Amino acid sequence: MLDSYFKLKEHGTDYKTEIIGGITTFLAMAYILGLNPTMLSATGMPAAGIFFATAISAGIACIVMGLLSDIRLD
């Protein structure tokens, strides 16, 4: 089902590559979720609010990119 929707073979990729990409993205976002509130709270912003804003915006962006990744602009 996923192969037919995302056309993995047609795009020259496989499940392993996509899973490694997903894990890499997850680890990068986990790092950002810890770092962003630490940096921005030094300016007086509430750390909890920064954490939740970062988490929500990253979650929405990941879902949108995952669903629209097959759209081509050419």
C-alpha distances in whole Angstrom, upper triangle without the diagonal:
4,5,5,6,9,10,11,13,14,15,17,15,13,12,16,17,15,16,19,19,18,21,23,23,23,26,28,27,29,32,32,32,35,37,37,39,41,42,42,44,47,47,48,44,43,41,39,38,37,35,33,33,31,29,28,28,26,23,23,23,20,18,19,18,15,14,16,16,14,17,20,24,25
4,5,5,6,8,8,11,12,13,14,12,11,9,13,14,11,13,16,16,15,18,20,19,20,23,24,24,26,28,29,29,32,33,33,35,38,39,39,41,43,44,45,41,40,38,36,35,34,32,30,30,28,26,25,25,23,20,20,20,17,15,16,15,12,11,13,12,12,15,18,21,23
4,6,5,5,5,7,9,10,11,10,9,9,12,13,11,13,16,16,16,19,21,20,22,25,25,26,28,30,30,31,34,35,35,38,40,40,41,43,45,46,47,44,43,40,39,38,37,34,33,33,31,29,28,27,25,23,23,22,19,18,18,17,14,13,15,13,11,15,17,21,22
4,6,5,7,9,9,11,13,13,12,12,16,16,15,17,20,19,19,22,24,23,24,27,28,28,30,33,33,33,36,38,37,40,42,42,42,45,47,48,49,45,44,42,41,40,38,36,35,34,32,30,29,29,26,24,24,23,20,19,19,17,15,13,14,13,11,14,16,20,21
4,6,8,11,11,12,14,13,13,13,17,16,14,16,19,18,17,21,22,21,22,26,26,26,28,30,30,31,34,35,34,37,39,40,39,42,44,45,45,42,41,39,37,36,35,33,31,31,29,27,26,25,23,21,20,19,17,15,15,14,11,10,11,10,8,11,14,18,19
4,5,9,9,8,11,10,10,11,14,13,11,14,16,15,15,18,19,18,20,23,23,23,26,28,28,28,32,33,32,35,37,37,37,40,42,42,43,40,40,37,36,35,33,31,30,29,27,26,25,24,21,20,19,18,15,14,14,12,10,9,10,8,6,10,12,16,17
4,6,5,6,9,9,10,11,14,14,12,15,17,16,17,20,21,21,23,25,26,26,29,31,31,32,35,35,35,38,40,40,40,43,45,45,47,44,43,41,40,39,37,35,34,33,31,29,28,27,25,24,23,21,19,18,18,15,13,13,13,11,8,11,13,16,17
4,5,5,6,5,6,8,11,10,9,12,14,13,15,18,19,19,21,23,24,24,27,28,29,30,33,34,34,36,38,38,39,42,44,44,46,43,42,40,39,38,36,34,33,32,30,28,28,27,24,23,23,21,18,18,18,16,13,14,14,11,10,13,14,18,18
4,5,5,6,7,10,12,12,12,15,16,16,18,20,21,22,24,26,26,28,30,31,32,33,36,37,37,40,42,42,42,45,47,48,49,46,46,43,42,42,39,37,37,36,34,32,32,31,28,27,27,25,22,22,22,19,17,18,17,15,13,16,16,20,19
4,6,8,10,13,15,14,14,17,19,18,19,22,23,23,25,28,28,29,31,33,33,34,37,38,37,40,42,42,43,45,48,48,49,46,46,44,43,42,40,38,37,36,34,33,32,31,28,27,27,25,22,22,21,19,17,17,16,14,11,14,13,17,16
4,6,9,12,14,12,11,15,16,15,17,20,20,20,22,25,24,25,28,29,29,31,34,34,34,37,39,39,39,42,44,44,46,43,43,41,40,39,37,35,35,34,31,30,30,28,25,25,24,22,20,20,19,16,15,16,15,11,10,12,12,15,15
4,7,11,12,10,11,14,15,14,17,19,19,20,23,24,24,26,28,29,30,32,34,35,35,38,40,39,40,43,45,45,47,45,44,42,41,41,38,36,36,35,32,31,31,30,27,27,27,24,22,22,22,19,17,18,18,14,13,16,15,18,18
4,7,8,6,7,11,11,11,13,16,16,17,19,21,21,23,25,27,27,29,31,32,32,35,37,37,38,41,42,43,45,42,42,39,38,38,36,34,33,33,30,28,29,27,24,24,24,22,19,20,20,17,15,17,17,13,13,16,16,20,20
4,6,6,6,9,10,11,13,15,16,17,19,20,22,23,25,26,27,29,31,32,33,35,37,37,38,41,43,44,45,42,42,39,38,38,36,33,33,33,30,28,29,28,25,24,25,23,19,20,21,18,15,17,18,15,15,18,19,22,23
4,6,5,6,9,10,10,12,14,15,16,18,20,21,22,24,26,27,29,30,31,33,35,36,37,39,41,42,43,41,40,37,36,36,34,31,31,31,28,26,26,26,23,21,23,21,18,18,20,17,14,16,18,15,15,19,21,24,25
4,5,5,6,9,10,11,12,14,15,17,18,20,21,23,24,26,27,29,30,32,34,34,36,38,40,41,43,40,39,36,35,35,33,31,31,31,28,26,27,27,23,22,24,22,19,20,21,19,16,19,20,17,18,22,23,26,27
4,6,5,6,9,10,11,12,14,15,17,18,20,21,23,24,26,27,28,31,32,32,34,36,38,39,41,38,38,35,34,34,32,29,30,29,26,25,26,25,21,21,22,20,17,18,20,17,15,18,18,15,16,19,20,23,24
4,5,5,6,9,10,10,12,14,15,16,18,20,21,22,25,26,26,29,31,31,32,34,37,38,39,36,35,32,32,32,29,27,27,27,24,22,23,22,18,18,19,17,14,15,16,13,11,14,15,12,13,17,18,21,23
4,5,5,6,9,10,10,12,14,15,16,18,20,21,23,24,25,28,29,30,31,33,35,37,38,35,34,31,30,30,28,25,25,26,23,21,22,22,18,17,19,18,14,15,17,15,13,16,17,15,17,20,22,25,26
4,5,5,6,9,10,11,12,14,15,17,18,20,22,23,24,27,28,28,30,32,34,35,37,34,34,30,30,30,28,25,26,26,23,21,23,22,18,18,20,19,15,17,19,16,15,18,19,16,18,22,23,25,27
4,5,5,6,9,10,11,12,14,16,17,18,20,21,22,25,26,26,28,30,32,33,35,32,32,29,28,28,26,23,24,24,20,19,20,19,16,16,18,15,12,14,16,13,12,15,16,13,16,19,20,22,24
4,5,5,6,9,10,11,12,14,15,16,19,20,21,23,25,25,26,29,31,32,33,30,30,26,26,26,24,21,21,21,18,16,17,17,13,13,15,14,10,12,14,12,10,14,15,13,16,19,21,23,25
4,5,5,6,9,10,10,12,14,15,17,18,20,22,23,24,26,28,30,31,32,30,29,26,25,25,23,20,21,22,18,16,18,18,15,14,17,16,13,15,17,15,14,17,19,17,20,22,24,27,29
4,5,5,6,9,10,11,12,14,16,17,18,21,22,22,24,26,28,29,31,29,28,25,25,25,22,20,21,21,18,16,19,18,14,15,17,16,13,16,18,15,14,18,19,17,20,22,23,26,28
4,6,5,6,9,10,11,12,14,15,16,19,20,21,22,24,26,27,29,26,25,22,22,22,20,17,18,18,14,13,15,14,10,11,14,12,9,12,14,12,12,16,17,15,18,20,22,23,26
4,5,5,6,9,10,10,13,14,15,17,19,20,21,23,25,27,28,25,24,21,20,20,18,15,16,17,13,11,14,14,10,10,14,13,10,13,15,14,13,17,18,17,20,23,24,26,29
4,5,5,6,9,10,11,12,14,16,17,18,20,22,24,26,27,25,24,20,20,21,18,16,17,18,14,13,16,16,12,13,17,16,13,16,19,17,17,20,22,20,23,26,27,29,31
4,5,5,6,9,10,10,12,15,16,16,18,20,22,23,25,23,22,19,19,20,17,15,16,16,13,12,15,14,11,13,16,14,12,16,18,16,16,20,21,19,23,24,26,27,30
4,5,5,6,9,10,10,13,14,15,16,18,20,22,23,20,19,16,16,16,14,11,13,13,9,8,11,11,8,9,13,11,10,13,16,15,15,18,20,19,22,24,26,27,30
4,5,5,7,9,10,12,13,15,16,17,20,22,22,20,19,15,15,16,14,11,13,14,10,9,13,13,10,12,15,15,13,16,19,18,18,21,23,22,25,27,29,30,33
4,5,5,6,8,11,11,12,14,16,18,20,21,19,18,15,16,17,14,12,14,15,11,11,15,15,12,14,17,16,15,19,21,20,20,24,25,24,27,29,30,31,34
4,5,5,6,8,10,10,12,14,16,17,18,16,16,13,14,14,11,9,12,12,8,9,13,12,10,12,15,14,14,17,19,18,19,23,23,23,26,27,29,30,32
4,6,6,7,9,11,11,13,15,17,17,15,14,10,11,11,9,6,9,10,7,7,10,11,9,11,14,14,14,17,19,19,20,23,24,24,27,29,30,31,34
4,6,6,7,9,11,11,14,16,17,15,14,10,11,13,10,8,11,12,10,10,14,15,13,15,18,18,18,21,23,22,23,26,28,27,31,32,34,35,38
4,6,5,6,9,10,11,14,15,14,14,10,12,13,10,9,13,13,10,12,15,15,14,17,19,19,19,22,24,23,24,27,28,27,31,32,33,34,37
4,5,5,6,8,10,12,13,11,11,9,11,11,7,7,11,10,8,10,13,13,12,15,17,17,17,21,22,22,23,26,27,26,30,31,32,32,35
4,5,5,6,9,10,11,8,8,5,7,8,5,6,9,10,8,11,13,14,14,16,18,19,20,22,24,24,26,28,29,29,33,33,35,35,38
4,6,5,7,10,11,10,10,7,10,12,9,9,13,13,12,14,17,17,17,20,22,22,22,25,27,27,28,31,32,32,35,36,37,38,41
4,6,6,8,10,10,11,9,12,13,10,11,14,14,12,15,18,17,17,20,22,22,23,26,27,26,28,31,31,31,35,35,36,36,39
4,5,6,7,6,8,7,11,10,7,10,13,12,11,14,16,16,17,20,21,21,22,25,26,26,28,31,31,31,35,35,36,36,39
4,5,5,5,6,5,9,10,8,10,13,13,13,16,18,18,19,21,23,23,25,27,28,29,30,33,33,34,37,38,39,39,42
4,5,7,9,9,13,13,11,14,17,16,16,19,21,21,22,24,26,26,27,30,31,31,33,36,36,36,40,40,41,41,44
4,6,9,10,14,13,11,14,17,16,16,19,21,20,22,25,26,25,27,30,31,31,33,35,36,36,40,39,40,40,43
4,6,9,12,11,11,14,16,15,16,19,21,21,22,25,26,26,28,30,31,32,34,36,36,37,41,41,42,42,45
4,6,9,8,7,11,12,12,13,16,17,17,19,21,22,23,25,27,28,29,31,33,33,34,38,37,39,39,42
4,6,5,6,9,10,11,12,14,16,17,18,20,21,23,24,26,27,28,30,32,33,34,38,38,40,40,43
4,5,5,6,9,10,10,12,14,15,16,18,20,21,22,24,26,27,28,30,31,32,36,36,38,38,42
4,5,5,6,9,10,11,12,14,15,16,18,20,21,23,24,26,27,29,30,31,35,35,37,38,41
4,5,5,6,8,10,11,12,14,15,16,18,20,21,22,24,26,27,28,29,33,33,35,36,39
4,6,5,6,8,10,11,12,14,15,16,18,20,21,22,24,26,27,27,31,31,33,33,37
4,6,5,6,9,10,11,12,14,15,16,18,20,21,22,24,26,26,30,31,33,33,37
4,5,5,6,8,10,10,12,14,15,16,18,20,21,23,24,25,29,29,32,32,36
4,5,5,6,8,10,11,12,14,16,17,18,20,21,22,24,27,27,29,30,33
4,6,5,6,8,10,10,12,14,15,16,18,20,21,22,25,26,28,28,32
4,6,5,6,9,10,10,12,14,15,16,18,20,21,24,25,27,28,32
4,5,5,6,9,10,11,12,14,15,17,18,20,23,24,26,27,31
4,5,5,6,9,10,11,12,14,16,16,18,21,21,24,24,28
4,6,5,6,9,10,10,12,14,15,16,19,20,22,23,27
4,5,5,6,9,10,11,12,14,15,19,20,22,24,27
4,5,5,6,9,10,11,12,14,17,18,20,21,25
4,6,5,6,8,10,10,11,15,15,18,19,22
4,6,5,6,9,10,10,14,15,18,19,22
4,6,5,6,9,10,13,14,17,19,23
4,5,5,6,8,11,11,15,16,20
4,5,5,5,9,10,12,14,17
4,6,5,8,10,13,16,19
4,6,8,9,13,15,18
4,5,6,9,11,15
4,6,8,11,14
4,6,10,12
4,7,9
4,6
4
